[in-house]
Amino acid sequence: MIKTLKGFIFNQDGPWGPINDNDKNKGQKPEKNIEDEFDEIIKKGQKLFESLLGKKGNNSNGSNNKDKSEPPVKSVVGIAILTILAIWLVTGFYKVNSDENAVVLYFGKFHSITTPGLNYRVPAPFSKVIKRSVIKVNTEEFGASFNKSSYKSSYSNSSSNNNSLMLTGDENIVDIDFQIQWQVSDIEKFVFNIADTNLALKKSAQSAMREIIARTPIANALSDGKQDIEYQTKELLQKILDSYGAGIRIVLVQLLRVDPPKQVVDSFRDVQTAKADKEKEINQAQAYKNDIIPRARGEAEKLIQKAEGYKQSVISDATGQTKRFLSVYSEYKKAKIVTTRRIYLETMEKIYEDMDKIIIDKNLSKSGVVPYLPLNEFKKKND
């Protein structure tokens, strides 16, 4: 009769009996893990083989009819069982590569995580080792350009044809190809929390990208807003996977292609060309504005400064004339005849200064000869 693990025996009638409480140390009930129980089984197996080997001598001495050189059957069976047991125990060694971690399961339940190197666990079928790379960067690609068989298996044919079409924040449609790069960050969560990691990762990535695109205008998605889309998608996707306890770290989200749908690409390009022409005209008008306005402002400032100078000149001249008149009037009050004569001479000097002057002696005009004295010529020669 076969007992449970803690009361395990090979044969009820054999050299072993069931394990009972009398065999244990009274007053001590230490908790034993699975490895300690297997150690006890191995020790009892060794005792069994020793007892089998010990009977070899008794059987050989008591047998007078058989050849002493013939090995007893029980001895051969014991050696064979011991050899098989040794081989079975050796299979418990396993190697974990430098880029891997391993999860050890006993009876399907998590036991421990082992690091790179040579490790040991109780051999199968009692245990299982699951290895995963925690350094390798895995890549998943999404979009119409990457309709691989593994990708199609997760989606229907109708949806796989349209999985790259997404609605933008201004209600336009864009065709997007992108990729994500990820690593295993927690091997225990990665192995136990999600049944189909690839499917969960793909659907989460699609959901995160659609949500970010739905917040973004199409102009930003097609031009300089791609980096913001990648960063926001990475943060949102990591948040979703953490909520699942996936044990995955997102390394990179990269947009590979962002285009309008193929059915309207020509019309879209016409619209983009018209927008470019519009921007060109606006920029030219802005350049003309920036050229003409400063020039007009400069001309206006020049006229203002010129008028201001004329104003100051007139005021200064009027002020000087006033002061001169007052000084002349003061002298006039003191000597009226002299001052009047001086003013007359100064006035005539100004009048005749720029005029052509010819002097004719009227007393000699009767003789028919007109004396001519060109005073202007003298002045020109002197100048």
C-alpha positions as CSV (number, residue, x, y, z in Angstrom):
1,M,0.0,0.0,0.0
2,I,1.4,3.4,-1.0
3,K,1.2,6.2,1.5
4,T,1.3,10.0,1.1
5,L,4.7,11.8,0.9
6,K,5.1,12.3,4.7
7,G,4.2,8.7,5.4
8,F,5.7,7.2,2.3
9,I,6.7,3.5,2.2
10,F,7.7,1.2,-0.6
11,N,6.0,-2.0,0.7
12,Q,3.9,-2.5,3.8
13,D,5.3,-6.0,4.2
14,G,8.9,-5.0,3.4
15,P,11.8,-3.8,5.6
16,W,10.1,-0.4,5.9
17,G,7.0,0.4,7.9
18,P,4.9,3.5,7.9
19,I,6.4,6.6,9.5
20,N,4.7,7.2,12.9
21,D,5.1,9.8,15.6
22,N,7.1,7.4,17.8
23,D,10.0,7.7,15.3
24,K,10.2,11.5,15.7
25,N,11.8,13.3,18.6
26,K,9.1,13.8,21.1
27,G,8.3,17.4,21.9
28,Q,9.8,18.6,18.6
29,K,7.7,19.1,15.5
30,P,9.9,21.1,13.1
31,E,8.3,22.1,9.8
32,K,9.9,20.3,6.9
33,N,10.0,21.6,3.4
34,I,9.9,19.4,0.3
35,E,13.6,19.1,-0.1
36,D,14.0,17.8,3.5
37,E,11.4,15.2,2.9
38,F,13.1,14.0,-0.3
39,D,16.4,13.8,1.7
40,E,14.7,11.4,4.2
41,I,13.4,9.3,1.3
42,I,16.9,9.1,-0.2
43,K,18.4,8.1,3.2
44,K,15.8,5.4,3.7
45,G,16.5,4.1,0.2
46,Q,20.1,3.8,1.0
47,K,19.3,1.8,4.1
48,L,17.1,-0.5,2.0
49,F,19.9,-1.1,-0.5
50,E,22.3,-1.7,2.3
51,S,20.0,-4.3,3.8
52,L,19.6,-5.9,0.3
53,L,23.3,-6.1,-0.1
54,G,23.7,-7.4,3.4
55,K,21.5,-10.4,2.6
56,K,23.9,-11.4,-0.1
57,G,26.3,-13.0,2.3
58,N,23.6,-14.9,4.2
59,N,22.1,-16.3,1.1
60,S,25.5,-17.4,-0.3
61,N,26.5,-19.1,3.0
62,G,23.2,-21.0,3.3
63,S,23.1,-22.3,-0.2
64,N,25.1,-25.5,-0.9
65,N,23.7,-26.3,-4.3
66,K,24.3,-23.0,-6.2
67,D,27.6,-21.6,-7.5
68,K,29.2,-19.0,-5.1
69,S,30.2,-16.9,-8.1
70,E,26.6,-16.3,-9.2
71,P,25.4,-13.0,-7.9
72,P,22.1,-13.0,-6.0
73,V,19.0,-11.6,-7.8
74,K,18.2,-9.2,-5.0
75,S,21.7,-7.7,-5.1
76,V,21.5,-7.0,-8.8
77,V,18.1,-5.4,-8.4
78,G,19.3,-3.3,-5.6
79,I,22.3,-2.0,-7.7
80,A,20.0,-1.3,-10.7
81,I,17.6,0.6,-8.6
82,L,20.4,2.6,-6.9
83,T,21.9,3.4,-10.4
84,I,18.5,4.6,-11.7
85,L,18.0,6.7,-8.6
86,A,21.4,8.2,-9.0
87,I,20.7,9.1,-12.6
88,W,17.4,10.5,-11.7
89,L,19.0,12.7,-9.0
90,V,21.6,14.0,-11.4
91,T,18.9,15.2,-13.8
92,G,18.0,17.8,-11.1
93,F,21.0,19.9,-12.2
94,Y,20.1,22.7,-14.6
95,K,21.9,25.7,-16.1
96,V,20.6,29.3,-16.2
97,N,22.3,31.4,-18.9
98,S,23.8,34.8,-18.2
99,D,20.9,36.7,-19.7
100,E,18.2,34.6,-18.0
101,N,16.4,34.1,-14.7
102,A,14.5,30.9,-13.9
103,V,11.3,30.1,-11.9
104,V,11.3,26.8,-10.0
105,L,7.9,25.2,-9.4
106,Y,7.2,22.3,-7.0
107,F,4.0,20.5,-7.8
108,G,3.0,23.4,-10.0
109,K,3.4,26.0,-7.2
110,F,6.0,28.8,-7.2
111,H,9.0,28.0,-5.0
112,S,11.9,30.3,-5.9
113,I,13.7,32.4,-8.6
114,T,17.2,31.3,-9.6
115,T,19.9,33.4,-11.1
116,P,22.5,32.6,-13.8
117,G,24.8,29.7,-13.1
118,L,24.5,26.0,-12.3
119,N,21.6,25.3,-10.0
120,Y,19.8,22.2,-8.6
121,R,16.2,21.3,-7.9
122,V,14.4,18.1,-7.1
123,P,14.0,16.4,-10.5
124,A,10.9,15.9,-12.5
125,P,8.0,15.1,-12.2
126,F,8.0,16.8,-8.8
127,S,9.4,20.1,-10.1
128,K,9.5,22.3,-13.2
129,V,11.9,25.0,-14.3
130,I,10.8,27.9,-16.5
131,K,13.5,30.1,-18.0
132,R,13.1,33.5,-19.5
133,S,15.6,36.1,-20.8
134,V,15.6,39.3,-18.7
135,I,18.1,41.2,-20.8
136,K,17.0,40.5,-24.3
137,V,15.0,43.4,-25.9
138,N,12.0,41.9,-27.7
139,T,10.3,43.8,-30.6
140,E,6.7,43.8,-31.6
141,E,5.6,45.6,-34.8
142,F,2.1,46.8,-35.6
143,G,0.4,48.1,-38.7
144,A,-0.6,47.2,-42.2
145,S,3.0,46.6,-43.2
146,F,3.5,43.9,-40.5
147,N,0.6,41.4,-41.1
148,K,2.5,38.4,-39.8
149,S,0.9,35.1,-39.0
150,S,1.3,35.5,-35.3
151,Y,-0.3,38.8,-35.5
152,K,-3.2,37.6,-37.7
153,S,-4.0,34.8,-35.3
154,S,-4.9,37.3,-32.6
155,Y,-7.4,39.3,-34.7
156,S,-10.0,38.6,-37.3
157,N,-9.3,39.1,-41.0
158,S,-11.6,42.2,-41.1
159,S,-9.9,43.8,-38.1
160,S,-6.4,43.0,-39.1
161,N,-6.9,44.9,-42.4
162,N,-7.9,48.1,-40.5
163,N,-5.8,47.9,-37.3
164,S,-3.4,50.6,-38.6
165,L,-6.2,53.1,-39.2
166,M,-6.8,55.5,-36.3
167,L,-8.9,58.5,-35.7
168,T,-7.2,61.7,-34.7
169,G,-8.3,64.4,-32.3
170,D,-9.6,66.6,-35.2
171,E,-11.7,63.7,-36.6
172,N,-9.3,62.8,-39.4
173,I,-8.0,59.3,-40.2
174,V,-4.3,58.3,-40.3
175,D,-2.6,55.1,-41.2
176,I,0.1,54.2,-38.7
177,D,2.9,51.6,-38.4
178,F,4.7,51.5,-35.1
179,Q,6.9,49.2,-33.0
180,I,7.5,48.6,-29.3
181,Q,10.5,47.2,-27.6
182,W,10.2,45.5,-24.2
183,Q,12.0,43.4,-21.6
184,V,11.0,41.1,-18.8
185,S,11.3,43.1,-15.6
186,D,9.8,40.6,-13.1
187,I,9.9,36.9,-14.2
188,E,7.5,35.7,-11.5
189,K,4.8,38.1,-12.6
190,F,5.6,37.5,-16.3
191,V,5.1,33.7,-15.9
192,F,2.1,33.6,-13.6
193,N,-0.1,36.7,-14.0
194,I,-0.9,36.7,-17.7
195,A,-1.8,33.5,-19.7
196,D,-1.1,34.9,-23.2
197,T,1.6,37.6,-22.8
198,N,1.9,38.4,-26.5
199,L,-1.8,38.9,-27.0
200,A,-2.1,41.1,-23.9
201,L,0.9,43.1,-25.0
202,K,-0.4,43.6,-28.6
203,K,-3.9,44.7,-27.5
204,S,-2.5,47.0,-24.8
205,A,-0.2,48.6,-27.3
206,Q,-3.0,49.1,-29.9
207,S,-5.3,50.6,-27.2
208,A,-2.6,53.0,-25.9
209,M,-1.7,54.2,-29.4
210,R,-5.3,54.8,-30.4
211,E,-6.0,56.7,-27.2
212,I,-3.0,59.0,-27.7
213,I,-3.8,59.5,-31.4
214,A,-7.4,60.4,-30.5
215,R,-6.0,63.4,-28.5
216,T,-3.6,64.6,-31.2
217,P,-4.5,66.7,-34.3
218,I,-3.5,65.2,-37.6
219,A,-1.1,68.0,-38.4
220,N,1.0,67.2,-35.3
221,A,0.9,63.5,-36.0
222,L,2.2,64.1,-39.6
223,S,4.9,66.6,-38.6
224,D,6.7,67.6,-35.5
225,G,4.4,65.9,-32.9
226,K,5.7,62.4,-33.3
227,Q,8.1,62.5,-30.4
228,D,5.3,63.6,-28.1
229,I,3.1,60.8,-29.3
230,E,5.8,58.2,-28.8
231,Y,6.5,59.4,-25.2
232,Q,2.9,59.6,-24.2
233,T,2.1,56.1,-25.7
234,K,5.1,54.6,-23.8
235,E,3.9,56.1,-20.5
236,L,0.3,55.0,-21.0
237,L,1.3,51.4,-22.2
238,Q,3.6,51.0,-19.2
239,K,0.8,52.1,-16.9
240,I,-1.6,49.5,-18.4
241,L,0.8,46.7,-18.2
242,D,1.7,47.5,-14.6
243,S,-2.0,47.4,-13.7
244,Y,-2.1,43.9,-15.2
245,G,1.0,42.9,-13.2
246,A,2.6,41.7,-16.4
247,G,6.2,42.0,-15.3
248,I,7.1,43.8,-18.5
249,R,9.1,47.0,-18.9
250,I,8.6,49.1,-22.1
251,V,11.9,50.2,-23.5
252,L,10.8,52.1,-26.6
253,V,7.8,53.1,-28.6
254,Q,8.6,54.3,-32.2
255,L,6.4,55.5,-35.0
256,L,7.6,53.9,-38.3
257,R,5.0,55.4,-40.7
258,V,2.3,58.0,-40.3
259,D,0.3,58.6,-43.5
260,P,-3.3,59.5,-44.5
261,P,-5.3,56.5,-45.8
262,K,-4.5,55.2,-49.3
263,Q,-7.9,56.0,-50.6
264,V,-7.6,59.7,-49.9
265,V,-3.8,60.2,-50.1
266,D,-4.0,62.2,-53.4
267,S,-6.7,64.5,-52.1
268,F,-4.9,64.9,-48.8
269,R,-1.7,65.8,-50.6
270,D,-3.6,68.5,-52.6
271,V,-5.0,69.9,-49.3
272,Q,-1.5,69.9,-47.8
273,T,-0.1,71.6,-51.0
274,A,-2.8,74.3,-50.7
275,K,-2.0,74.7,-47.0
276,A,1.7,75.1,-47.9
277,D,0.8,77.7,-50.6
278,K,-1.3,79.5,-48.0
279,E,1.5,79.5,-45.5
280,K,3.9,80.7,-48.3
281,E,1.7,83.7,-49.1
282,I,1.2,84.5,-45.5
283,N,5.0,84.4,-44.9
284,Q,5.6,86.7,-48.0
285,A,3.0,89.2,-46.8
286,Q,4.5,89.1,-43.4
287,A,7.9,89.7,-44.8
288,Y,6.6,92.7,-46.9
289,K,5.0,94.0,-43.7
290,N,8.1,93.7,-41.8
291,D,10.0,95.5,-44.5
292,I,7.6,98.4,-45.3
293,I,6.5,99.3,-41.7
294,P,10.0,99.9,-40.3
295,R,10.8,101.9,-43.5
296,A,7.7,104.1,-43.1
297,R,8.4,104.5,-39.4
298,G,11.9,105.7,-40.3
299,E,10.6,108.2,-42.8
300,A,8.1,109.5,-40.3
301,E,10.7,109.8,-37.7
302,K,12.9,111.7,-40.1
303,L,10.1,114.2,-40.9
304,I,9.4,114.6,-37.3
305,Q,13.1,115.3,-36.5
306,K,13.3,117.7,-39.5
307,A,10.2,119.6,-38.4
308,E,11.5,119.7,-34.8
309,G,14.8,121.2,-36.1
310,Y,12.9,123.8,-38.2
311,K,10.8,124.6,-35.2
312,Q,13.9,125.2,-33.0
313,S,15.6,127.2,-35.8
314,V,12.6,129.5,-36.2
315,I,12.2,130.0,-32.5
316,S,15.9,130.7,-32.1
317,D,15.9,133.1,-35.0
318,A,12.9,134.9,-33.7
319,T,14.4,135.1,-30.2
320,G,17.6,136.5,-31.7
321,Q,15.7,139.1,-33.8
322,T,13.8,140.1,-30.8
323,K,16.9,140.6,-28.7
324,R,18.5,142.5,-31.6
325,F,15.5,144.8,-32.0
326,L,15.5,145.5,-28.3
327,S,19.2,146.4,-28.3
328,V,18.7,148.7,-31.3
329,Y,15.7,150.2,-29.7
330,S,17.7,150.9,-26.6
331,E,20.4,152.6,-28.7
332,Y,17.8,154.6,-30.6
333,K,16.4,156.1,-27.5
334,K,19.9,157.3,-26.6
335,A,20.9,158.7,-30.1
336,K,18.0,158.8,-32.5
337,I,19.7,160.5,-35.5
338,V,22.8,158.4,-35.4
339,T,20.9,155.2,-34.9
340,T,18.4,156.1,-37.7
341,R,21.3,156.8,-40.1
342,R,23.0,153.5,-39.2
343,I,19.9,151.5,-39.7
344,Y,19.3,153.2,-43.1
345,L,22.9,152.4,-44.2
346,E,22.7,148.8,-43.0
347,T,19.3,148.4,-44.8
348,M,20.6,149.8,-48.1
349,E,23.7,147.6,-47.8
350,K,21.5,144.5,-47.6
351,I,19.3,145.7,-50.5
352,Y,22.1,146.5,-52.9
353,E,24.4,143.6,-51.8
354,D,23.1,141.1,-54.4
355,M,21.9,143.5,-57.1
356,D,23.6,144.5,-60.4
357,K,24.7,148.1,-59.9
358,I,25.5,150.6,-62.7
359,I,26.5,154.2,-61.8
360,I,25.7,157.0,-64.4
361,D,26.7,160.6,-63.9
362,K,23.8,162.7,-65.0
363,N,25.9,165.9,-65.4
364,L,27.8,164.3,-68.3
365,S,24.9,162.7,-70.1
366,K,24.4,165.9,-72.3
367,S,27.6,165.3,-74.1
368,G,26.2,162.0,-75.4
369,V,28.8,159.8,-73.6
370,V,27.5,157.6,-70.8
371,P,30.2,156.6,-68.4
372,Y,29.9,153.0,-67.4
373,L,31.1,151.6,-64.1
374,P,30.3,147.9,-63.6
375,L,30.7,147.5,-59.9
376,N,29.5,143.9,-60.0
377,E,32.5,142.9,-62.1
378,F,34.8,144.3,-59.5
379,K,33.1,142.3,-56.8
380,K,33.3,139.1,-58.8
381,K,37.0,139.6,-59.5
382,N,37.6,140.2,-55.8
383,D,35.7,137.1,-54.9
